[in-house]
């Protein structure tokens, strides 16, 4: 997988997991504060789309992940 694919996979996993932990009707519900984590991931995705820079992608490349096209 390329670095951008890893970023999007991790972001999608974090969003789905935090929704499952933050929505009261979910069997995995812990606290509505998990929805703040959902917002944090969304803000980071928006920021990376606007600025074309993502900290996680930079870190992944330094760890050896292939850059994507």
CHARMM internal coordinates of N, CA and C (Angstrom, degrees):
IC EDIT
DIST 1 N 1 CA 1.4495
DIST 1 CA 1 C 1.5271
ANGL 1 N 1 CA 1 C 109.36
DIST 1 C 2 N 1.3134
ANGL 1 CA 1 C 2 N 114.97
DIHE 1 N 1 CA 1 C 2 N 147.00
DIST 2 N 2 CA 1.4592
ANGL 1 C 2 N 2 CA 119.34
DIHE 1 CA 1 C 2 N 2 CA 176.78
DIST 2 CA 2 C 1.5250
ANGL 2 N 2 CA 2 C 109.35
DIHE 1 C 2 N 2 CA 2 C -86.90
DIST 2 C 3 N 1.3281
ANGL 2 CA 2 C 3 N 115.66
DIHE 2 N 2 CA 2 C 3 N 166.94
DIST 3 N 3 CA 1.4648
ANGL 2 C 3 N 3 CA 120.06
DIHE 2 CA 2 C 3 N 3 CA -176.09
DIST 3 CA 3 C 1.5243
ANGL 3 N 3 CA 3 C 111.85
DIHE 2 C 3 N 3 CA 3 C -60.49
DIST 3 C 4 N 1.3261
ANGL 3 CA 3 C 4 N 118.48
DIHE 3 N 3 CA 3 C 4 N -39.72
DIST 4 N 4 CA 1.4676
ANGL 3 C 4 N 4 CA 119.39
DIHE 3 CA 3 C 4 N 4 CA -178.89
DIST 4 CA 4 C 1.5264
ANGL 4 N 4 CA 4 C 111.52
DIHE 3 C 4 N 4 CA 4 C -69.71
DIST 4 C 5 N 1.3191
ANGL 4 CA 4 C 5 N 117.90
DIHE 4 N 4 CA 4 C 5 N -30.95
DIST 5 N 5 CA 1.4675
ANGL 4 C 5 N 5 CA 120.57
DIHE 4 CA 4 C 5 N 5 CA 176.59
DIST 5 CA 5 C 1.5317
ANGL 5 N 5 CA 5 C 110.53
DIHE 4 C 5 N 5 CA 5 C -69.37
DIST 5 C 6 N 1.3243
ANGL 5 CA 5 C 6 N 116.71
DIHE 5 N 5 CA 5 C 6 N -39.00
DIST 6 N 6 CA 1.4608
ANGL 5 C 6 N 6 CA 120.44
DIHE 5 CA 5 C 6 N 6 CA 177.96
DIST 6 CA 6 C 1.5233
ANGL 6 N 6 CA 6 C 110.13
DIHE 5 C 6 N 6 CA 6 C -64.40
DIST 6 C 7 N 1.3292
ANGL 6 CA 6 C 7 N 117.31
DIHE 6 N 6 CA 6 C 7 N -44.26
DIST 7 N 7 CA 1.4674
ANGL 6 C 7 N 7 CA 121.56
DIHE 6 CA 6 C 7 N 7 CA 179.73
DIST 7 CA 7 C 1.5233
ANGL 7 N 7 CA 7 C 110.34
DIHE 6 C 7 N 7 CA 7 C -58.24
DIST 7 C 8 N 1.3031
ANGL 7 CA 7 C 8 N 117.41
DIHE 7 N 7 CA 7 C 8 N -47.31
DIST 8 N 8 CA 1.4637
ANGL 7 C 8 N 8 CA 120.61
DIHE 7 CA 7 C 8 N 8 CA -177.59
DIST 8 CA 8 C 1.5283
ANGL 8 N 8 CA 8 C 112.10
DIHE 7 C 8 N 8 CA 8 C -69.07
DIST 8 C 9 N 1.3211
ANGL 8 CA 8 C 9 N 116.78
DIHE 8 N 8 CA 8 C 9 N -35.91
DIST 9 N 9 CA 1.4624
ANGL 8 C 9 N 9 CA 120.47
DIHE 8 CA 8 C 9 N 9 CA 177.25
DIST 9 CA 9 C 1.5266
ANGL 9 N 9 CA 9 C 110.84
DIHE 8 C 9 N 9 CA 9 C -66.18
DIST 9 C 10 N 1.3178
ANGL 9 CA 9 C 10 N 116.80
DIHE 9 N 9 CA 9 C 10 N -45.05
DIST 10 N 10 CA 1.4693
ANGL 9 C 10 N 10 CA 120.87
DIHE 9 CA 9 C 10 N 10 CA 178.70
DIST 10 CA 10 C 1.5257
ANGL 10 N 10 CA 10 C 110.31
DIHE 9 C 10 N 10 CA 10 C -65.00
DIST 10 C 11 N 1.3341
ANGL 10 CA 10 C 11 N 117.66
DIHE 10 N 10 CA 10 C 11 N -43.49
DIST 11 N 11 CA 1.4672
ANGL 10 C 11 N 11 CA 120.83
DIHE 10 CA 10 C 11 N 11 CA 179.82
DIST 11 CA 11 C 1.5286
ANGL 11 N 11 CA 11 C 110.98
DIHE 10 C 11 N 11 CA 11 C -61.62
DIST 11 C 12 N 1.3056
ANGL 11 CA 11 C 12 N 117.54
DIHE 11 N 11 CA 11 C 12 N -45.17
DIST 12 N 12 CA 1.4623
ANGL 11 C 12 N 12 CA 120.73
DIHE 11 CA 11 C 12 N 12 CA 178.09
DIST 12 CA 12 C 1.5120
ANGL 12 N 12 CA 12 C 112.54
DIHE 11 C 12 N 12 CA 12 C -62.37
DIST 12 C 13 N 1.3371
ANGL 12 CA 12 C 13 N 116.88
DIHE 12 N 12 CA 12 C 13 N -40.91
DIST 13 N 13 CA 1.4609
ANGL 12 C 13 N 13 CA 121.28
DIHE 12 CA 12 C 13 N 13 CA 177.48
DIST 13 CA 13 C 1.5222
ANGL 13 N 13 CA 13 C 110.96
DIHE 12 C 13 N 13 CA 13 C -63.91
DIST 13 C 14 N 1.3462
ANGL 13 CA 13 C 14 N 116.63
DIHE 13 N 13 CA 13 C 14 N -44.61
DIST 14 N 14 CA 1.4669
ANGL 13 C 14 N 14 CA 120.53
DIHE 13 CA 13 C 14 N 14 CA 178.73
DIST 14 CA 14 C 1.5230
ANGL 14 N 14 CA 14 C 111.47
DIHE 13 C 14 N 14 CA 14 C -61.88
DIST 14 C 15 N 1.3134
ANGL 14 CA 14 C 15 N 117.78
DIHE 14 N 14 CA 14 C 15 N -41.34
DIST 15 N 15 CA 1.4637
ANGL 14 C 15 N 15 CA 120.79
DIHE 14 CA 14 C 15 N 15 CA -179.56
DIST 15 CA 15 C 1.5253
ANGL 15 N 15 CA 15 C 110.58
DIHE 14 C 15 N 15 CA 15 C -64.51
DIST 15 C 16 N 1.3207
ANGL 15 CA 15 C 16 N 117.13
DIHE 15 N 15 CA 15 C 16 N -48.92
DIST 16 N 16 CA 1.4609
ANGL 15 C 16 N 16 CA 119.92
DIHE 15 CA 15 C 16 N 16 CA -179.53
DIST 16 CA 16 C 1.5267
ANGL 16 N 16 CA 16 C 112.16
DIHE 15 C 16 N 16 CA 16 C -63.61
DIST 16 C 17 N 1.3242
ANGL 16 CA 16 C 17 N 117.13
DIHE 16 N 16 CA 16 C 17 N -41.16
DIST 17 N 17 CA 1.4598
ANGL 16 C 17 N 17 CA 120.75
DIHE 16 CA 16 C 17 N 17 CA 179.70
DIST 17 CA 17 C 1.5284
ANGL 17 N 17 CA 17 C 111.30
DIHE 16 C 17 N 17 CA 17 C -66.41
DIST 17 C 18 N 1.3362
ANGL 17 CA 17 C 18 N 116.98
DIHE 17 N 17 CA 17 C 18 N -44.46
DIST 18 N 18 CA 1.4604
ANGL 17 C 18 N 18 CA 119.20
DIHE 17 CA 17 C 18 N 18 CA -178.99
DIST 18 CA 18 C 1.5258
ANGL 18 N 18 CA 18 C 111.52
DIHE 17 C 18 N 18 CA 18 C -68.40
DIST 18 C 19 N 1.3237
ANGL 18 CA 18 C 19 N 118.10
DIHE 18 N 18 CA 18 C 19 N -31.51
DIST 19 N 19 CA 1.4670
ANGL 18 C 19 N 19 CA 120.00
DIHE 18 CA 18 C 19 N 19 CA 174.26
DIST 19 CA 19 C 1.5259
ANGL 19 N 19 CA 19 C 110.42
DIHE 18 C 19 N 19 CA 19 C -66.75
DIST 19 C 20 N 1.3263
ANGL 19 CA 19 C 20 N 116.60
DIHE 19 N 19 CA 19 C 20 N -42.31
DIST 20 N 20 CA 1.4677
ANGL 19 C 20 N 20 CA 120.10
DIHE 19 CA 19 C 20 N 20 CA 179.04
DIST 20 CA 20 C 1.5259
ANGL 20 N 20 CA 20 C 111.28
DIHE 19 C 20 N 20 CA 20 C -63.21
DIST 20 C 21 N 1.3335
ANGL 20 CA 20 C 21 N 116.72
DIHE 20 N 20 CA 20 C 21 N -34.20
DIST 21 N 21 CA 1.4590
ANGL 20 C 21 N 21 CA 120.56
DIHE 20 CA 20 C 21 N 21 CA -179.74
DIST 21 CA 21 C 1.5292
ANGL 21 N 21 CA 21 C 113.34
DIHE 20 C 21 N 21 CA 21 C -83.85
DIST 21 C 22 N 1.3441
ANGL 21 CA 21 C 22 N 117.08
DIHE 21 N 21 CA 21 C 22 N -16.68
DIST 22 N 22 CA 1.4594
ANGL 21 C 22 N 22 CA 119.92
DIHE 21 CA 21 C 22 N 22 CA -173.31
DIST 22 CA 22 C 1.5102
ANGL 22 N 22 CA 22 C 116.68
DIHE 21 C 22 N 22 CA 22 C -109.38
DIST 22 C 23 N 1.3253
ANGL 22 CA 22 C 23 N 118.81
DIHE 22 N 22 CA 22 C 23 N -13.66
DIST 23 N 23 CA 1.4680
ANGL 22 C 23 N 23 CA 121.11
DIHE 22 CA 22 C 23 N 23 CA -179.22
DIST 23 CA 23 C 1.5267
ANGL 23 N 23 CA 23 C 108.76
DIHE 22 C 23 N 23 CA 23 C -91.90
DIST 23 C 24 N 1.3416
ANGL 23 CA 23 C 24 N 117.38
DIHE 23 N 23 CA 23 C 24 N 123.24
DIST 24 N 24 CA 1.4671
ANGL 23 C 24 N 24 CA 120.88
DIHE 23 CA 23 C 24 N 24 CA -175.01
DIST 24 CA 24 C 1.5305
ANGL 24 N 24 CA 24 C 115.00
DIHE 23 C 24 N 24 CA 24 C -55.49
DIST 24 C 25 N 1.3056
ANGL 24 CA 24 C 25 N 120.48
DIHE 24 N 24 CA 24 C 25 N -29.77
DIST 25 N 25 CA 1.4543
ANGL 24 C 25 N 25 CA 121.69
DIHE 24 CA 24 C 25 N 25 CA -179.01
DIST 25 CA 25 C 1.5188
ANGL 25 N 25 CA 25 C 114.25
DIHE 24 C 25 N 25 CA 25 C -78.45
DIST 25 C 26 N 1.3250
ANGL 25 CA 25 C 26 N 116.96
DIHE 25 N 25 CA 25 C 26 N -8.11
DIST 26 N 26 CA 1.4615
ANGL 25 C 26 N 26 CA 121.26
DIHE 25 CA 25 C 26 N 26 CA -177.18
DIST 26 CA 26 C 1.5272
ANGL 26 N 26 CA 26 C 111.17
DIHE 25 C 26 N 26 CA 26 C -76.19
DIST 26 C 27 N 1.3443
ANGL 26 CA 26 C 27 N 117.54
DIHE 26 N 26 CA 26 C 27 N 142.58
DIST 27 N 27 CA 1.4703
ANGL 26 C 27 N 27 CA 119.53
DIHE 26 CA 26 C 27 N 27 CA 175.95
DIST 27 CA 27 C 1.5349
ANGL 27 N 27 CA 27 C 112.50
DIHE 26 C 27 N 27 CA 27 C -67.67
DIST 27 C 28 N 1.3302
ANGL 27 CA 27 C 28 N 117.28
DIHE 27 N 27 CA 27 C 28 N -15.54
DIST 28 N 28 CA 1.4662
ANGL 27 C 28 N 28 CA 121.45
DIHE 27 CA 27 C 28 N 28 CA 179.28
DIST 28 CA 28 C 1.5273
ANGL 28 N 28 CA 28 C 112.44
DIHE 27 C 28 N 28 CA 28 C -98.87
DIST 28 C 29 N 1.3344
ANGL 28 CA 28 C 29 N 117.41
DIHE 28 N 28 CA 28 C 29 N 7.67
DIST 29 N 29 CA 1.4644
ANGL 28 C 29 N 29 CA 122.51
DIHE 28 CA 28 C 29 N 29 CA -174.69
DIST 29 CA 29 C 1.5272
ANGL 29 N 29 CA 29 C 112.00
DIHE 28 C 29 N 29 CA 29 C -52.77
DIST 29 C 30 N 1.3404
ANGL 29 CA 29 C 30 N 114.92
DIHE 29 N 29 CA 29 C 30 N 132.20
DIST 30 N 30 CA 1.4580
ANGL 29 C 30 N 30 CA 121.88
DIHE 29 CA 29 C 30 N 30 CA 176.30
DIST 30 CA 30 C 1.5277
ANGL 30 N 30 CA 30 C 110.01
DIHE 29 C 30 N 30 CA 30 C -120.04
DIST 30 C 31 N 1.3489
ANGL 30 CA 30 C 31 N 115.27
DIHE 30 N 30 CA 30 C 31 N -54.10
DIST 31 N 31 CA 1.4590
ANGL 30 C 31 N 31 CA 120.92
DIHE 30 CA 30 C 31 N 31 CA -176.74
DIST 31 CA 31 C 1.5231
ANGL 31 N 31 CA 31 C 108.73
DIHE 30 C 31 N 31 CA 31 C -161.04
DIST 31 C 32 N 1.3386
ANGL 31 CA 31 C 32 N 117.67
DIHE 31 N 31 CA 31 C 32 N 144.96
DIST 32 N 32 CA 1.4662
ANGL 31 C 32 N 32 CA 118.95
DIHE 31 CA 31 C 32 N 32 CA 176.13
DIST 32 CA 32 C 1.5265
ANGL 32 N 32 CA 32 C 112.63
DIHE 31 C 32 N 32 CA 32 C -67.10
DIST 32 C 33 N 1.3128
ANGL 32 CA 32 C 33 N 117.83
DIHE 32 N 32 CA 32 C 33 N -13.36
DIST 33 N 33 CA 1.4653
ANGL 32 C 33 N 33 CA 120.67
DIHE 32 CA 32 C 33 N 33 CA 178.05
DIST 33 CA 33 C 1.5305
ANGL 33 N 33 CA 33 C 112.54
DIHE 32 C 33 N 33 CA 33 C -65.91
DIST 33 C 34 N 1.3310
ANGL 33 CA 33 C 34 N 117.13
DIHE 33 N 33 CA 33 C 34 N -17.14
DIST 34 N 34 CA 1.4644
ANGL 33 C 34 N 34 CA 119.52
DIHE 33 CA 33 C 34 N 34 CA 175.39
DIST 34 CA 34 C 1.5218
ANGL 34 N 34 CA 34 C 111.22
DIHE 33 C 34 N 34 CA 34 C -63.31
DIST 34 C 35 N 1.3227
ANGL 34 CA 34 C 35 N 117.92
DIHE 34 N 34 CA 34 C 35 N -23.38
DIST 35 N 35 CA 1.4634
ANGL 34 C 35 N 35 CA 121.09
DIHE 34 CA 34 C 35 N 35 CA 178.32
DIST 35 CA 35 C 1.5300
ANGL 35 N 35 CA 35 C 111.33
DIHE 34 C 35 N 35 CA 35 C -66.87
DIST 35 C 36 N 1.3295
ANGL 35 CA 35 C 36 N 117.18
DIHE 35 N 35 CA 35 C 36 N -24.88
DIST 36 N 36 CA 1.4616
ANGL 35 C 36 N 36 CA 120.39
DIHE 35 CA 35 C 36 N 36 CA 174.54
DIST 36 CA 36 C 1.5321
ANGL 36 N 36 CA 36 C 110.07
DIHE 35 C 36 N 36 CA 36 C -64.82
DIST 36 C 37 N 1.3302
ANGL 36 CA 36 C 37 N 117.04
DIHE 36 N 36 CA 36 C 37 N -35.71
DIST 37 N 37 CA 1.4676
ANGL 36 C 37 N 37 CA 120.62
DIHE 36 CA 36 C 37 N 37 CA 176.74
DIST 37 CA 37 C 1.5286
ANGL 37 N 37 CA 37 C 110.58
DIHE 36 C 37 N 37 CA 37 C -66.50
DIST 37 C 38 N 1.3389
ANGL 37 CA 37 C 38 N 116.35
DIHE 37 N 37 CA 37 C 38 N -37.84
DIST 38 N 38 CA 1.4655
ANGL 37 C 38 N 38 CA 120.86
DIHE 37 CA 37 C 38 N 38 CA 175.57
DIST 38 CA 38 C 1.5238
ANGL 38 N 38 CA 38 C 109.71
DIHE 37 C 38 N 38 CA 38 C -59.10
DIST 38 C 39 N 1.3232
ANGL 38 CA 38 C 39 N 116.38
DIHE 38 N 38 CA 38 C 39 N -45.94
DIST 39 N 39 CA 1.4679
ANGL 38 C 39 N 39 CA 120.98
DIHE 38 CA 38 C 39 N 39 CA 179.05
DIST 39 CA 39 C 1.5286
ANGL 39 N 39 CA 39 C 111.07
DIHE 38 C 39 N 39 CA 39 C -63.24
DIST 39 C 40 N 1.3235
ANGL 39 CA 39 C 40 N 117.56
DIHE 39 N 39 CA 39 C 40 N -39.85
DIST 40 N 40 CA 1.4627
ANGL 39 C 40 N 40 CA 121.90
DIHE 39 CA 39 C 40 N 40 CA 178.95
DIST 40 CA 40 C 1.5352
ANGL 40 N 40 CA 40 C 111.13
DIHE 39 C 40 N 40 CA 40 C -60.30
DIST 40 C 41 N 1.3152
ANGL 40 CA 40 C 41 N 116.64
DIHE 40 N 40 CA 40 C 41 N -45.52
DIST 41 N 41 CA 1.4692
ANGL 40 C 41 N 41 CA 120.78
DIHE 40 CA 40 C 41 N 41 CA 178.73
DIST 41 CA 41 C 1.5289
ANGL 41 N 41 CA 41 C 110.07
DIHE 40 C 41 N 41 CA 41 C -63.97
DIST 41 C 42 N 1.3335
ANGL 41 CA 41 C 42 N 117.07
DIHE 41 N 41 CA 41 C 42 N -42.99
DIST 42 N 42 CA 1.4574
ANGL 41 C 42 N 42 CA 120.78
DIHE 41 CA 41 C 42 N 42 CA 178.47
DIST 42 CA 42 C 1.5168
ANGL 42 N 42 CA 42 C 112.52
DIHE 41 C 42 N 42 CA 42 C -62.01
DIST 42 C 43 N 1.3278
ANGL 42 CA 42 C 43 N 117.00
DIHE 42 N 42 CA 42 C 43 N -41.97
DIST 43 N 43 CA 1.4692
ANGL 42 C 43 N 43 CA 121.24
DIHE 42 CA 42 C 43 N 43 CA 178.43
DIST 43 CA 43 C 1.5227
ANGL 43 N 43 CA 43 C 110.23
DIHE 42 C 43 N 43 CA 43 C -63.47
DIST 43 C 44 N 1.3235
ANGL 43 CA 43 C 44 N 117.00
DIHE 43 N 43 CA 43 C 44 N -40.74
DIST 44 N 44 CA 1.4661
ANGL 43 C 44 N 44 CA 119.80
DIHE 43 CA 43 C 44 N 44 CA 178.51
DIST 44 CA 44 C 1.5221
ANGL 44 N 44 CA 44 C 111.81
DIHE 43 C 44 N 44 CA 44 C -65.80
DIST 44 C 45 N 1.3382
ANGL 44 CA 44 C 45 N 117.40
DIHE 44 N 44 CA 44 C 45 N -38.55
DIST 45 N 45 CA 1.4631
ANGL 44 C 45 N 45 CA 119.98
DIHE 44 CA 44 C 45 N 45 CA 176.59
DIST 45 CA 45 C 1.5321
ANGL 45 N 45 CA 45 C 110.77
DIHE 44 C 45 N 45 CA 45 C -64.61
DIST 45 C 46 N 1.3280
ANGL 45 CA 45 C 46 N 116.30
DIHE 45 N 45 CA 45 C 46 N -41.73
DIST 46 N 46 CA 1.4718
ANGL 45 C 46 N 46 CA 120.67
DIHE 45 CA 45 C 46 N 46 CA 177.82
DIST 46 CA 46 C 1.5261
ANGL 46 N 46 CA 46 C 110.46
DIHE 45 C 46 N 46 CA 46 C -62.79
DIST 46 C 47 N 1.3150
ANGL 46 CA 46 C 47 N 116.91
DIHE 46 N 46 CA 46 C 47 N -46.36
DIST 47 N 47 CA 1.4636
ANGL 46 C 47 N 47 CA 121.40
DIHE 46 CA 46 C 47 N 47 CA 179.35
DIST 47 CA 47 C 1.5251
ANGL 47 N 47 CA 47 C 111.25
DIHE 46 C 47 N 47 CA 47 C -59.91
DIST 47 C 48 N 1.3236
ANGL 47 CA 47 C 48 N 117.47
DIHE 47 N 47 CA 47 C 48 N -43.61
DIST 48 N 48 CA 1.4651
ANGL 47 C 48 N 48 CA 119.48
DIHE 47 CA 47 C 48 N 48 CA -178.75
DIST 48 CA 48 C 1.5264
ANGL 48 N 48 CA 48 C 111.64
DIHE 47 C 48 N 48 CA 48 C -68.84
DIST 48 C 49 N 1.3263
ANGL 48 CA 48 C 49 N 116.70
DIHE 48 N 48 CA 48 C 49 N -30.66
DIST 49 N 49 CA 1.4581
ANGL 48 C 49 N 49 CA 119.38
DIHE 48 CA 48 C 49 N 49 CA 176.64
DIST 49 CA 49 C 1.5180
ANGL 49 N 49 CA 49 C 112.90
DIHE 48 C 49 N 49 CA 49 C -70.47
DIST 49 C 50 N 1.3220
ANGL 49 CA 49 C 50 N 116.47
DIHE 49 N 49 CA 49 C 50 N -34.98
DIST 50 N 50 CA 1.4671
ANGL 49 C 50 N 50 CA 121.01
DIHE 49 CA 49 C 50 N 50 CA -178.60
DIST 50 CA 50 C 1.5244
ANGL 50 N 50 CA 50 C 111.16
DIHE 49 C 50 N 50 CA 50 C -79.27
DIST 50 C 51 N 1.3356
ANGL 50 CA 50 C 51 N 117.02
DIHE 50 N 50 CA 50 C 51 N -43.95
DIST 51 N 51 CA 1.4703
ANGL 50 C 51 N 51 CA 120.34
DIHE 50 CA 50 C 51 N 51 CA -175.15
DIST 51 CA 51 C 1.5296
ANGL 51 N 51 CA 51 C 113.46
DIHE 50 C 51 N 51 CA 51 C -92.12
DIST 51 C 52 N 1.3298
ANGL 51 CA 51 C 52 N 117.17
DIHE 51 N 51 CA 51 C 52 N -11.95
DIST 52 N 52 CA 1.4654
ANGL 51 C 52 N 52 CA 122.79
DIHE 51 CA 51 C 52 N 52 CA -177.02
DIST 52 CA 52 C 1.5242
ANGL 52 N 52 CA 52 C 111.88
DIHE 51 C 52 N 52 CA 52 C 60.80
DIST 52 C 53 N 1.3496
ANGL 52 CA 52 C 53 N 116.58
DIHE 52 N 52 CA 52 C 53 N 31.57
DIST 53 N 53 CA 1.4590
ANGL 52 C 53 N 53 CA 122.72
DIHE 52 CA 52 C 53 N 53 CA 176.80
DIST 53 CA 53 C 1.5147
ANGL 53 N 53 CA 53 C 108.85
DIHE 52 C 53 N 53 CA 53 C -139.20
DIST 53 C 54 N 1.3363
ANGL 53 CA 53 C 54 N 116.04
DIHE 53 N 53 CA 53 C 54 N 134.21
DIST 54 N 54 CA 1.4554
ANGL 53 C 54 N 54 CA 121.49
DIHE 53 CA 53 C 54 N 54 CA -179.06
DIST 54 CA 54 C 1.5250
ANGL 54 N 54 CA 54 C 108.27
DIHE 53 C 54 N 54 CA 54 C -135.30
DIST 54 C 55 N 1.3357
ANGL 54 CA 54 C 55 N 116.81
DIHE 54 N 54 CA 54 C 55 N 122.60
DIST 55 N 55 CA 1.4604
ANGL 54 C 55 N 55 CA 121.52
DIHE 54 CA 54 C 55 N 55 CA -178.29
DIST 55 CA 55 C 1.5227
ANGL 55 N 55 CA 55 C 111.38
DIHE 54 C 55 N 55 CA 55 C -60.13
DIST 55 C 56 N 1.3290
ANGL 55 CA 55 C 56 N 117.18
DIHE 55 N 55 CA 55 C 56 N -43.39
DIST 56 N 56 CA 1.4629
ANGL 55 C 56 N 56 CA 119.72
DIHE 55 CA 55 C 56 N 56 CA -178.31
DIST 56 CA 56 C 1.5272
ANGL 56 N 56 CA 56 C 111.03
DIHE 55 C 56 N 56 CA 56 C -62.60
DIST 56 C 57 N 1.3189
ANGL 56 CA 56 C 57 N 117.34
DIHE 56 N 56 CA 56 C 57 N -38.68
DIST 57 N 57 CA 1.4601
ANGL 56 C 57 N 57 CA 120.16
DIHE 56 CA 56 C 57 N 57 CA 178.73
DIST 57 CA 57 C 1.5305
ANGL 57 N 57 CA 57 C 110.72
DIHE 56 C 57 N 57 CA 57 C -65.96
DIST 57 C 58 N 1.3204
ANGL 57 CA 57 C 58 N 117.32
DIHE 57 N 57 CA 57 C 58 N -39.05
DIST 58 N 58 CA 1.4590
ANGL 57 C 58 N 58 CA 121.38
DIHE 57 CA 57 C 58 N 58 CA 176.91
DIST 58 CA 58 C 1.5282
ANGL 58 N 58 CA 58 C 110.52
DIHE 57 C 58 N 58 CA 58 C -61.72
DIST 58 C 59 N 1.3311
ANGL 58 CA 58 C 59 N 116.39
DIHE 58 N 58 CA 58 C 59 N -44.13
DIST 59 N 59 CA 1.4617
ANGL 58 C 59 N 59 CA 121.08
DIHE 58 CA 58 C 59 N 59 CA 179.10
DIST 59 CA 59 C 1.5298
ANGL 59 N 59 CA 59 C 110.76
DIHE 58 C 59 N 59 CA 59 C -64.13
DIST 59 C 60 N 1.3344
ANGL 59 CA 59 C 60 N 116.47
DIHE 59 N 59 CA 59 C 60 N -44.01
DIST 60 N 60 CA 1.4649
ANGL 59 C 60 N 60 CA 120.12
DIHE 59 CA 59 C 60 N 60 CA 179.56
DIST 60 CA 60 C 1.5217
ANGL 60 N 60 CA 60 C 111.80
DIHE 59 C 60 N 60 CA 60 C -61.50
DIST 60 C 61 N 1.3223
ANGL 60 CA 60 C 61 N 117.42
DIHE 60 N 60 CA 60 C 61 N -39.52
DIST 61 N 61 CA 1.4682
ANGL 60 C 61 N 61 CA 120.28
DIHE 60 CA 60 C 61 N 61 CA 178.45
DIST 61 CA 61 C 1.5154
ANGL 61 N 61 CA 61 C 111.06
DIHE 60 C 61 N 61 CA 61 C -64.41
DIST 61 C 62 N 1.3464
ANGL 61 CA 61 C 62 N 116.30
DIHE 61 N 61 CA 61 C 62 N -39.33
DIST 62 N 62 CA 1.4715
ANGL 61 C 62 N 62 CA 119.44
DIHE 61 CA 61 C 62 N 62 CA 178.13
DIST 62 CA 62 C 1.5225
ANGL 62 N 62 CA 62 C 111.47
DIHE 61 C 62 N 62 CA 62 C -67.51
DIST 62 C 63 N 1.3386
ANGL 62 CA 62 C 63 N 116.46
DIHE 62 N 62 CA 62 C 63 N -26.10
DIST 63 N 63 CA 1.4656
ANGL 62 C 63 N 63 CA 120.75
DIHE 62 CA 62 C 63 N 63 CA 177.29
DIST 63 CA 63 C 1.5203
ANGL 63 N 63 CA 63 C 112.58
DIHE 62 C 63 N 63 CA 63 C -84.33
DIST 63 C 64 N 1.3413
ANGL 63 CA 63 C 64 N 117.04
DIHE 63 N 63 CA 63 C 64 N -2.97
DIST 64 N 64 CA 1.4546
ANGL 63 C 64 N 64 CA 119.98
DIHE 63 CA 63 C 64 N 64 CA 174.50
DIST 64 CA 64 C 1.5103
ANGL 64 N 64 CA 64 C 116.56
DIHE 63 C 64 N 64 CA 64 C 110.61
DIST 64 C 65 N 1.3313
ANGL 64 CA 64 C 65 N 118.47
DIHE 64 N 64 CA 64 C 65 N 2.53
DIST 65 N 65 CA 1.4738
ANGL 64 C 65 N 65 CA 119.87
DIHE 64 CA 64 C 65 N 65 CA 177.80
DIST 65 CA 65 C 1.5338
ANGL 65 N 65 CA 65 C 109.57
DIHE 64 C 65 N 65 CA 65 C -69.28
DIST 65 C 66 N 1.3247
ANGL 65 CA 65 C 66 N 115.00
DIHE 65 N 65 CA 65 C 66 N 143.96
DIST 66 N 66 CA 1.4634
ANGL 65 C 66 N 66 CA 119.63
DIHE 65 CA 65 C 66 N 66 CA 179.30
DIST 66 CA 66 C 1.5219
ANGL 66 N 66 CA 66 C 109.60
DIHE 65 C 66 N 66 CA 66 C -70.41
DIST 66 C 67 N 1.3392
ANGL 66 CA 66 C 67 N 117.37
DIHE 66 N 66 CA 66 C 67 N 136.66
DIST 67 N 67 CA 1.4650
ANGL 66 C 67 N 67 CA 119.27
DIHE 66 CA 66 C 67 N 67 CA 173.04
DIST 67 CA 67 C 1.5270
ANGL 67 N 67 CA 67 C 109.52
DIHE 66 C 67 N 67 CA 67 C -70.11
DIST 67 C 68 N 1.3028
ANGL 67 CA 67 C 68 N 116.97
DIHE 67 N 67 CA 67 C 68 N 147.12
DIST 68 N 68 CA 1.4552
ANGL 67 C 68 N 68 CA 121.41
DIHE 67 CA 67 C 68 N 68 CA 179.60
DIST 68 CA 68 C 1.5048
ANGL 68 N 68 CA 68 C 112.44
DIHE 67 C 68 N 68 CA 68 C -100.22
DIST 68 C 69 N 1.3154
ANGL 68 CA 68 C 69 N 115.31
DIHE 68 N 68 CA 68 C 69 N 171.76
DIST 69 N 69 CA 1.4712
ANGL 68 C 69 N 69 CA 121.15
DIHE 68 CA 68 C 69 N 69 CA 178.85
DIST 69 CA 69 C 1.5060
ANGL 69 N 69 CA 69 C 110.03
DIHE 68 C 69 N 69 CA 69 C -92.91
END
COOR INIT
IC SEED 1 N 1 CA 1 C
IC BUILD
